[in-house]
Amino acid sequence: MKQALALLAALALAGPAHAQFNLRNLDINRLVDTVKNVSKATRTIPQSEEIEIGHDVAARLLGAAPLVADEHLQRYVNNVGRWLASQTERADLPWEFGVLDAPQVNAFAVPGGTIFITRGLLEKMHSESELAGVLAHEIVHVLKKHHLKAIQKGALASLTGEAASLTFRDMNPEAKQKLVAFGTEMYSRGLDKGDELEADRLGVVIAARAGYDAYGLPAVLQTLQAMNPADSAVALMFKTHPAPGERLDALANTMQPTLDAYASQPQLRDRFLMETKASR
């Protein structure tokens, strides 16, 4: 599990070839102060703070697995992701997409619009519509602020009692540790099942709106369903998400008309294989 969690940590150590992500060095004091202020009241978090929190959470999570050293591939995935994001109500976010050089199968998003998939997941895909389906699922997490709300909830739990009234410098070491840890814990625990199923439903809509075959995400879920849940490559994915079969059933029950209506849109298999061949 430590190895699986380690793949969530590439951006902080990424080389100059991937400077397009431009994440600042982690400032724990600012992260804690920001979230502490956010958590005192269940107010709506301004977009500027959401982006700052996302940058700092990404910098804390990313550090062990580098981005794939292929600028062409990174540009391609960014282009697909940003096209999808442009179809949404939050197109103005500073969207950034990247492929981590890790064999595990996973994808995740942080608040503010930074989204990653692993090389292991990319290698399981067969078309651009499948890539679009996965990226659209992660985009929904940002649109609906699923992780941001989880962070806020975790901060509220970490700052209960006397600690909630203290500044970071006045907290005891145990309180500091709890507060800093909540950001990483949510990725090892996963989001609520309802958040994941909502991301599936709305992700299908976004992919279809962007012109892709709506069955892209279901195709990936079918691939995951065929994998052994005990395989270390999918252990974290299966731990933090509903089972692929359950997700497929939920999509069939709620989105079948949409899936069928947009099934004839392009899959773009040839373009996907051409753009990703160097990484395979």
Order of alpha helices (4+ residues) and beta strands (2+ residues): alpha-alpha-alpha-alpha-beta-beta-beta-alpha-alpha-alpha-alpha-alpha-alpha-alpha-alpha-alpha
